[in-house]
């Protein structure tokens, strides 16, 4: 059995595995503000989604929120839905609507 190439192959596989695992657990907040004018999906991998300014889902537009997403609202912020909001969690992957920081957020309004 030839062992000359075993170490480099193992090292490259270890690096690839480490990068994959880092990408799988790496999270970053995504800020939202303003009008949503085209269909949009808030992905769990991008969670938390932070409503930093009032957000409006325009008429005829769908905002889909994936299971496992946490939506954080900054102080006094509102999500207004004139179109469609699809947010269906699953056991163990609930969708959470929470405040960001110590201040309370306002509400979700359906028009």
ROSE-4610 file (N, C-alpha, C; in Angstrom, 1 decimal, always signed):
// ROSE-4610
residu = [X/X/X/X/X/X/X/X/X/X/X/X/X/X/X/X/X/X/X/X/X/X/X/X/X/X/X/X/X/X/X/X/X/X/X/X/X/X/X/X/X/X/X/X/X/X/X/X/X/X/X/X/X/X/X/X/X/X/X/X/X/X/X/X/X/X/X/X/X/X/X/X/X/X/X/X/X/X/X/X/X/X/X/X/X/X/X/X/X/X/X/X/X/X/X/X/X/X/X/X/X/X/X/X/X/X/X/X/X/X/X/X/X/X/X/X/X/X/X/X/X/X/X/X/X/X/X/X/X/X/X/X/X/X/X/X/X/X/X/X/X/X/X/X/X/X/X/X/X/X/X/X/X/X/X/X/X/X/X/X/X/X/X/X/X/X/X/X/X/X/X/X/X/X/X/X/X/X/X/X/X/X/X/X/X/X/X/X/X/X/X/X/X/X/X/X/X/X/X/X/X/X/X/X/X/X/X/X/X/X/X/X/X/X/X/X/X/X/X/X/X/X/X/X/X/X/X/X/X/X/X/X/X/X/X/X/X/X/X/X/X/X/X/X/X/X/X/X/X/X/X/X/X/X/X/X/X/X/X/X/X/X/X/X/X/X/X/X/X/X/X/X/X/X/X/X/X/X/X/X/X/X/X/X/X/X/X/X/X/X/X/X/X/X/X/X/X/X/X/X/X/X/X/X/X/X/X/X/X/X/X/X/X/X/X/X/X/X/X/X/X/X/X/X/X/X/X/X/X/X/X/X/X]
num = [1/1/1/2/2/2/3/3/3/4/4/4/5/5/5/6/6/6/7/7/7/8/8/8/9/9/9/10/10/10/11/11/11/12/12/12/13/13/13/14/14/14/15/15/15/16/16/16/17/17/17/18/18/18/19/19/19/20/20/20/21/21/21/22/22/22/23/23/23/24/24/24/25/25/25/26/26/26/27/27/27/28/28/28/29/29/29/30/30/30/31/31/31/32/32/32/33/33/33/34/34/34/35/35/35/36/36/36/37/37/37/38/38/38/39/39/39/40/40/40/41/41/41/42/42/42/43/43/43/44/44/44/45/45/45/46/46/46/47/47/47/48/48/48/49/49/49/50/50/50/51/51/51/52/52/52/53/53/53/54/54/54/55/55/55/56/56/56/57/57/57/58/58/58/59/59/59/60/60/60/61/61/61/62/62/62/63/63/63/64/64/64/65/65/65/66/66/66/67/67/67/68/68/68/69/69/69/70/70/70/71/71/71/72/72/72/73/73/73/74/74/74/75/75/75/76/76/76/77/77/77/78/78/78/79/79/79/80/80/80/81/81/81/82/82/82/83/83/83/84/84/84/85/85/85/86/86/86/87/87/87/88/88/88/89/89/89/90/90/90/91/91/91/92/92/92/93/93/93/94/94/94/95/95/95/96/96/96/97/97/97/98/98/98/99/99/99/100/100/100/101/101/101/102/102/102/103/103/103/104/104/104/105/105/105/106/106/106/107/107/107/108/108/108/109/109/109/110/110/110/111/111/111]
x = [+0.8/+0.0/+0.9/+0.6/+1.3/+0.8/+1.6/+1.2/+1.6/+2.3/+2.8/+1.7/+0.6/-0.5/-1.6/-1.5/-2.6/-2.7/-1.6/-1.7/-2.2/-1.7/-2.3/-3.8/-4.2/-5.7/-6.5/-5.9/-6.7/-6.7/-5.6/-5.6/-6.6/-6.7/-7.7/-9.1/-9.3/-10.7/-11.1/-10.1/-10.4/-10.7/-10.0/-10.3/-11.6/-12.0/-13.3/-14.4/-14.2/-15.2/-15.4/-14.2/-14.3/-15.0/-14.8/-15.5/-17.0/-17.3/-18.7/-19.4/-18.8/-19.4/-19.5/-18.5/-18.6/-19.7/-19.9/-21.0/-22.3/-22.4/-23.7/-24.1/-23.2/-23.6/-23.4/-22.8/-22.6/-23.9/-24.2/-25.4/-25.1/-25.9/-25.7/-27.1/-27.3/-28.6/-28.8/-30.1/-30.4/-31.4/-31.1/-32.0/-33.0/-34.2/-35.4/-36.0/-36.4/-37.1/-37.7/-38.8/-39.4/-40.4/-40.7/-41.7/-41.1/-41.8/-41.5/-42.4/-41.7/-42.5/-42.5/-41.7/-41.7/-41.7/-42.2/-42.2/-40.8/-40.9/-39.6/-39.7/-38.6/-38.6/-37.5/-37.8/-36.9/-36.4/-35.1/-34.6/-34.1/-34.2/-33.8/-32.3/-31.6/-30.1/-29.6/-30.5/-30.1/-30.7/-31.3/-31.9/-30.8/-31.1/-32.4/-32.6/-33.8/-34.2/-34.7/-34.1/-34.3/-35.1/-36.3/-37.1/-36.6/-35.7/-35.1/-35.9/-36.8/-37.7/-39.0/-40.1/-41.4/-41.3/-41.9/-41.9/-43.4/-43.6/-44.9/-44.8/-45.6/-45.7/-46.8/-46.4/-47.3/-48.4/-49.5/-50.6/-50.1/-50.6/-50.2/-48.8/-48.2/-46.9/-47.0/-46.1/-46.1/-44.7/-44.8/-43.6/-43.8/-42.8/-42.8/-41.7/-42.0/-41.0/-40.9/-39.6/-39.3/-39.4/-39.7/-39.7/-38.3/-38.2/-37.0/-36.5/-37.2/-36.8/-37.2/-36.3/-36.6/-36.7/-37.8/-38.0/-37.9/-36.9/-36.7/-37.2/-38.0/-38.4/-37.7/-37.2/-36.6/-37.8/-37.5/-38.4/-39.5/-40.8/-42.0/-42.1/-41.5/-41.6/-42.9/-43.3/-44.6/-44.3/-45.0/-45.0/-46.4/-46.6/-47.9/-48.0/-49.1/-49.3/-50.5/-50.3/-51.3/-51.5/-50.4/-50.4/-50.7/-49.7/-49.8/-48.6/-48.9/-47.8/-48.0/-47.0/-47.0/-45.9/-46.3/-45.4/-45.9/-45.4/-45.8/-44.6/-44.6/-43.5/-43.8/-42.8/-43.0/-42.5/-42.9/-42.4/-40.9/-40.3/-38.8/-38.3/-39.1/-38.6/-39.7/-40.0/-41.1/-40.6/-41.5/-41.2/-41.5/-40.5/-40.6/-40.7/-41.6/-41.7/-41.4/-40.2/-39.8/-39.3/-39.0/-38.4/-36.9/-36.3/-34.9/-34.4/-33.8/-33.4/-34.5/-34.4/-35.3/-36.6/-36.7/-37.9/-38.9/-40.2/-41.3/-41.5/-41.9/-42.2/-43.7/-44.3/-45.7/-46.6/-46.7/-47.7/-47.5/-48.2/-48.3/-49.8/-49.9/-51.2/-51.5/-52.7/-53.2/-54.2/-54.0/-54.9/-55.8]
y = [-1.2/+0.0/+1.2/+2.1/+3.4/+4.4/+5.0/+5.9/+7.4/+7.6/+8.9/+9.9/+9.5/+10.4/+10.4/+9.6/+9.5/+10.8/+11.3/+12.5/+13.7/+14.0/+15.2/+15.0/+13.8/+13.6/+13.7/+13.2/+13.4/+14.8/+15.5/+17.0/+17.7/+17.5/+18.2/+17.9/+16.6/+16.2/+16.8/+16.9/+17.6/+19.0/+19.7/+21.1/+21.3/+20.4/+20.5/+20.3/+19.3/+19.0/+20.2/+20.8/+21.9/+23.1/+23.4/+24.5/+24.2/+22.9/+22.5/+22.8/+22.3/+22.4/+23.9/+24.7/+26.1/+26.8/+26.5/+27.0/+26.6/+25.4/+24.8/+25.5/+25.9/+26.5/+28.0/+28.5/+30.0/+30.7/+31.6/+32.4/+33.9/+34.6/+36.1/+36.7/+37.8/+38.5/+39.1/+39.1/+39.9/+40.9/+42.2/+43.3/+43.5/+43.9/+44.2/+45.5/+46.2/+47.5/+47.9/+48.5/+49.0/+48.1/+48.3/+47.6/+46.3/+45.2/+44.0/+44.0/+44.2/+44.4/+43.2/+42.1/+40.9/+39.7/+38.6/+37.4/+37.2/+36.9/+36.8/+35.7/+35.0/+34.0/+34.3/+34.3/+34.5/+33.1/+32.8/+31.5/+31.3/+30.0/+29.7/+29.8/+29.5/+29.6/+31.1/+32.1/+33.5/+34.0/+33.2/+33.6/+34.1/+35.2/+35.8/+36.9/+37.1/+38.2/+39.4/+40.5/+41.6/+42.7/+43.1/+44.1/+45.4/+46.2/+47.4/+48.6/+48.5/+49.6/+48.9/+49.6/+49.0/+48.3/+47.2/+46.3/+46.2/+46.4/+46.2/+45.1/+44.1/+43.1/+43.7/+44.1/+44.8/+43.8/+44.4/+43.6/+42.8/+41.5/+40.6/+40.0/+40.2/+39.7/+38.7/+37.7/+36.7/+36.8/+36.9/+36.7/+35.3/+34.5/+33.1/+33.1/+32.6/+32.5/+31.0/+30.5/+29.1/+28.7/+27.4/+26.8/+27.1/+27.4/+27.6/+29.0/+29.9/+31.3/+32.0/+32.9/+33.8/+35.2/+35.9/+37.2/+38.2/+39.0/+40.0/+41.3/+42.0/+43.4/+44.4/+45.4/+46.5/+47.3/+48.2/+49.0/+49.6/+49.4/+50.0/+49.7/+48.6/+48.2/+47.4/+47.5/+46.9/+46.1/+44.9/+44.2/+44.3/+45.0/+45.1/+44.2/+43.4/+42.5/+42.9/+43.4/+43.7/+42.6/+41.8/+40.6/+39.3/+38.4/+37.1/+36.9/+36.4/+35.9/+34.4/+33.7/+32.2/+31.9/+31.5/+31.1/+29.9/+28.7/+27.5/+26.8/+26.8/+26.1/+24.6/+23.9/+22.5/+22.2/+21.1/+20.8/+20.7/+21.5/+21.6/+22.7/+23.2/+24.2/+25.3/+25.8/+26.8/+28.1/+29.0/+30.3/+31.3/+32.0/+32.9/+34.4/+35.1/+36.6/+37.2/+37.8/+38.3/+39.7/+40.3/+41.6/+41.5/+42.6/+42.6/+43.6/+43.2/+44.0/+44.2/+45.3/+45.4/+46.1/+46.8/+47.5/+46.6/+46.9/+46.1/+46.5/+45.5/+45.8/+46.0/+46.5/+46.8/+45.6/+45.3/+44.3/+43.9/+42.8/+42.4/+42.8/+43.6/+44.0/+43.4/+42.8/+42.3/+43.2/+43.7/+44.6/+43.9]
z = [+0.0/+0.0/+0.0/-0.8/-1.0/+0.0/+0.9/+1.9/+1.6/+0.5/+0.1/+0.0/-0.6/-0.9/+0.1/+1.1/+2.1/+2.9/+3.5/+4.3/+3.6/+2.3/+1.6/+1.4/+1.0/+0.8/+2.1/+3.2/+4.4/+4.9/+4.7/+5.0/+4.2/+2.9/+2.1/+2.4/+2.8/+3.2/+4.5/+5.4/+6.7/+6.5/+5.7/+5.4/+4.8/+3.8/+3.2/+4.2/+5.1/+6.1/+7.1/+7.5/+8.4/+7.7/+6.5/+5.7/+5.6/+5.4/+5.3/+6.6/+7.7/+9.0/+9.4/+9.1/+9.4/+8.7/+7.4/+6.6/+7.1/+7.6/+8.1/+9.4/+10.2/+11.5/+11.6/+10.5/+10.5/+10.3/+11.2/+11.1/+11.1/+10.5/+10.5/+10.4/+11.0/+11.0/+9.6/+9.2/+7.9/+8.4/+8.0/+8.3/+7.3/+7.7/+6.8/+7.1/+6.1/+6.2/+4.9/+4.9/+3.7/+3.1/+1.8/+1.1/+0.5/+0.5/-0.2/-1.4/-2.6/-3.9/-4.7/-4.4/-5.2/-4.2/-4.6/-3.6/-3.0/-1.7/-1.0/+0.0/+0.3/+1.3/+2.3/+3.6/+4.7/+5.1/+4.9/+5.1/+6.5/+7.0/+8.3/+8.4/+7.4/+7.5/+7.7/+7.3/+7.5/+8.8/+9.6/+10.9/+11.9/+12.6/+12.8/+11.7/+11.4/+10.5/+11.4/+11.2/+12.1/+11.3/+11.9/+11.3/+11.9/+11.2/+11.7/+11.4/+10.4/+10.0/+9.7/+9.7/+9.3/+8.0/+7.9/+6.7/+6.2/+4.9/+4.3/+3.1/+3.2/+2.1/+1.2/+0.0/-0.9/-1.4/-1.8/-2.4/-3.5/-3.6/-4.7/-4.5/-3.4/-3.1/-1.9/-1.9/-0.8/-0.1/+1.2/+2.0/+2.7/+2.4/+3.0/+4.0/+5.2/+6.3/+6.6/+6.4/+6.6/+8.0/+8.3/+9.6/+10.2/+11.5/+12.2/+12.2/+11.5/+11.4/+12.7/+13.2/+14.3/+13.7/+13.8/+13.3/+14.6/+14.6/+15.7/+15.2/+16.1/+15.8/+16.6/+16.0/+16.8/+17.4/+18.3/+19.0/+18.1/+18.5/+17.9/+16.4/+15.9/+14.5/+14.2/+12.9/+12.5/+11.2/+11.1/+9.8/+9.3/+8.2/+7.6/+6.4/+6.3/+5.2/+4.4/+3.2/+2.3/+1.3/+1.2/+0.3/+1.1/+1.0/+1.7/+2.6/+3.8/+4.6/+4.8/+4.5/+4.7/+5.7/+6.8/+7.9/+8.6/+8.2/+8.8/+9.4/+10.8/+11.5/+11.6/+12.1/+12.4/+13.8/+14.4/+15.7/+15.7/+16.6/+16.7/+15.8/+14.9/+14.0/+13.9/+15.1/+15.2/+14.6/+14.2/+13.7/+14.9/+15.3/+16.5/+16.0/+16.6/+16.4/+17.8/+17.9/+19.2/+19.1/+20.2/+20.3/+20.2/+19.7/+19.6/+20.6/+21.7/+22.8/+23.8/+24.6/+25.7/+25.3/+24.2/+23.8/+23.1/+23.3/+22.7/+21.3/+20.4/+19.1/+19.1/+17.9/+17.9/+17.5/+16.3/+15.8/+14.4/+14.0/+12.6/+12.2/+11.2/+10.7/+9.4/+9.2/+8.0/+7.4/+6.1/+5.5/+4.5]
